[in-house]
């Protein structure tokens, strides 16, 4: 039984992307505007493959379905988590994601609850999260127009902060940010406003106003966890879908898990099973062993699925 599954990443060109993954991480030679690196994915829009070992070059979805014992014989028939590194050179569209019930009935996918861990932020970098409209009707009337912006909560962010984004929460990333995004395995996004931008074919990008209006929930700003960089370890979010924490490695560190866990290196250099990993590298510890040893100097995020 394989104790560790090392994973390849999938890169996504985005209108708001840039060259972070090429110039800073050295992960791709592409001259395209890459905005997302899907580090751990079994989603059909971009699947990770196993790197090395017994299941080399197999898709994560295939191993998950064919070898369920590696994942503790889970209830979910689909790998439930998607982890990305996102790097922005422009503002993202204002958007919202549906919950499980709506997504299953309208899109045949999971819903999309996600969380953002801020890895780096330019001066004045910001996000938009939640709204303060007194009535949903006035918010809905503003969808698709610049007037929507007056109802959104704008937050200046710093590295080390974590922002939970439950399904139904209006949100948008600003420019000059690098984040680790942990989410349900879904690619359903409803755009509510896109600054009247044109795509590479000189056409307006599609908005999803009716579906977006249907899934928007109450406003408010979810809590953030700040200064994790100064803490040896911290639980960032524990929700109905996953539990995510971060911890530092200085020398050697042993981690015990009863079931499988998703590990993402977010800084420094970490060695696992004789393989050196840097920011953006990921692996899954299977149920083949309860213990895993990490060595080096750096920081890791650990996500444990709850479904």
N, C-alpha and C positions, 0 to 999 in steps of 0.2 A: 504494500500500500504506500502510495506517495504521501509524504508528510507535508511537502511544500510544493505549491504550484506557482512558478514564476510566470508572469504575464507580459505579453506585448501590448502596446498601445495603438490606438487609432486616432489619426489627426483629422480635424475638421476645419475646412476653410469657412470663414465667416466675414461678412461685410465690415464688421467692427474689429476684426482680428489684426494681427501684425506679425512680427518676426521674433517674438520672445522665445519660441520653442527652437528656433534655429540659432539665434544669436546668443542667447543666455544659457539655455539648457543643452544646446547641441543635439537635440533629439531628431531633427529633421533637416534636410538640405533644401527643402522646398522654398521657392521664392513666393509662394502664395501667401495670402493673409490668413494665417492659421490662428484660430481663436480658441479652439478646444482640443485637449488631449484626453481621450477617453481611456483612462488607465485600467479600469476594471469594468468590463462590459460584456454582457451576454445578449445585448439588444441587437436585433437583426439589422438596425441601421449602422452598426459598427461594432464588430465583435473582437474582443481580445482572444488571442490564441496562447496556448501553453508554450513556454520556452524551455526546452530541455526536459529530460526525464522520460518516464514511461509514456506520457501523453503528448509528447512534443508535436507542436503544430496543430493539435486538435483545437477546435473552438471550445471556449469555456462552456457554452450552452450544451455541447455534446457530452463533455465530461460530467457536467452537472446532472444531466438526464440519464446517462449510462452508468455512472458510478455514484449513486446517491449516498452510499455509505461514507464517502469522503466528506460529505456535507451534513452528516448526522441524520440522514434519511429525513430531509425536511418535508414540511407539509406542502409548501409552494412547489408547483411543477415547473415554474420558470425561475431562473436565478433572479432574486428580488432586488438587488442593489446595483447601482451604477455610480462610479466614482470618476470625477473629471478634475483636471487642472484647467482653469479658464484664465486667459490673459487678454485684457482688453486694451485697445488703442483708440477706441471711440465708445460712445454711449450705446448700450444695448437698448432694444425696444422695451417699452413698458408692457408688461405681460402678466398673465395669471395662469395657473395650472389647475386642472380639475382634480377632484377627489376620486377615490376608487370607484364609487358607485356610478358617477357620471362618466368617467373614462371607460369603464367596462361596457356600458350601454351604448356609448357614442363612438368610441375609438378602438374598442377591443384591446385595450392595454391597461396596465396598472395606472392608478392616479399618480400624482407627482408631488409628494412632500419632499422638501430638500433643505439642506443647511449649507451656509457659506462660512468657511474658515478663511479669514483674510491672511494671505501669506506676505504680500507686499502691497504698498499703496503709495502712489505719488502724492505730492503735496496738495492738500485739498480734495483728494479723491473721495468720492461719495457714492452712496447707494440710495435708492428709493425703496421704501418698505412700508406697506400699509397706507391707509388713507384716513383723512379726517373729515370727509363729507358728512354733513348732518343727516342727509337723506340719501338712500341708495339711488333714488330716482334722478337726483341732480348729478350724481356721479356717472350713472349710465348715460345720461344725455350728453356728457362731455367726451365719451369714448370716441376715439378716432380723431380727436382735435387737440390742439395745444392747450385748450382750457383744462384738460384732464390734469395737467401738471400742477395746477394750483391746489388740487385736493390731496396731493401725495406728500408723505412724510419723507424729507430729505435728511440723510445722516452722513456726516463726515466720519470716515472710518480710519482705523489704524491697524497695522499688523498685530496679530494676536487676538483679534476679536472674532467671535462666532455669532452668526445670525441665523436662528431657525426660521424657516419659511414654510409654514403649513400650507397644504393645498387650499386654494381660494384666496391667498394673500397676494395683492398687487405688489409687484416688485420690479426693479431694474438695477442692473449694474452700471456704474459710470465708467469713464475711461481711466487708464493708468492703474489698473488693479490686476493682481494675480491672486486667485482664490483656489482652494480645494473645495469642490462641490460634492457632497454626499447626498444621494437621492434614491428614491424608488426607481426601478428600472423602467423608465418611461421616456418617450420623446414627444409628449404632447404639450405643446405650448400655444396659448392663445394670445396673439399680439393685440394690444389695445391702442397703441400709438407708436409711430416709428419716425417721428420728426420729418415726415414727408420725404424720406430718403428714396432713392432709386436703386435698383439692383444692377448687376453687371450687364443686364439687357436693357437698361435705361427704363425700367418699368417699376411702378410702386410695389413695394413688398405687400403681400397679402395680410390683411387684418382679419380678426376673427371676433367681431363685435358681439354677435348674438350669443355665441357659445361663451365668450368671456363674461358677458353680463349675467349669464345663467349661473356661473360658478363663483363669482366674486362673493366673498363673505365679509363679515364686519371688519372695520378698520382696526386701528391700534398698532403699536409697534412691539413685536415680540422681543423678548429679552436678549441681551448679548452677554457673552462671557469674554472678559477682556484680560489682557496681559498673560495669556497662557504661556508665552515665551519665557516668562520668569518663573514658571511653576514646573516642578519635576514631572507632575502628571496632573491631568484635569479631565473630568467628564464634561464634555461639551453639550451633549444632548442625549436624552434617553426618552424615546417616544415609542409609539406602538409598532413601528416598523424596524427601527434599528437603534443601537446604542453606539455613540461615537465618543472616543476619548483620544487624548494625545499625551505622549510621554517622551522624555528625553532619554538618550542613550549616551553614557559617558564611560567608556571602557567596555564593560560587558553587562548585559541585563537579560535575565531569564523571565519569560512570560508564560504563564499557565492559562490555558483555555480548555474548557470542557468540550466545546464544539469548534466549528471552523471560524476563522477570523480573517478579515481583509486588512492588510497592512499597506500603508502608503508612506513612503519616505517623503518628508516635506522640507528637510534641510540637512546639510552635512553629508556624511558618507557612512553607510551602515553595511556591515557584512552579515550575511545570513547563509548558512550552508555553503561557505566558501565562495559565495558570489557577492561582489561589491555593488551596492545600490546607491543611487543619488536621487535628488529631488525628481519626483514624477515616476520613479520605479515602484513597482507594486508586486505583491505576492499574496497568496492565500495559504494560511496554515490550515490543513485539513484535520479531520478527526483522527488521523492516523497516529498522532502523538499529542499528549496533553501539554507538553512543554516545548518551548522554542527559545533558542539563545540568539540574541542580537549583540553585535559588538561594533565598536567604532565611536564616532562622535557625531551626534545629530539628533533629529527629532522625527518621530513617527506618529501617524494617525492610525488608529485601530477602529474598525467598524465591525460590529457584530449584528447580523441579521436576527430579527425576532419573529420571522414568518417562514 
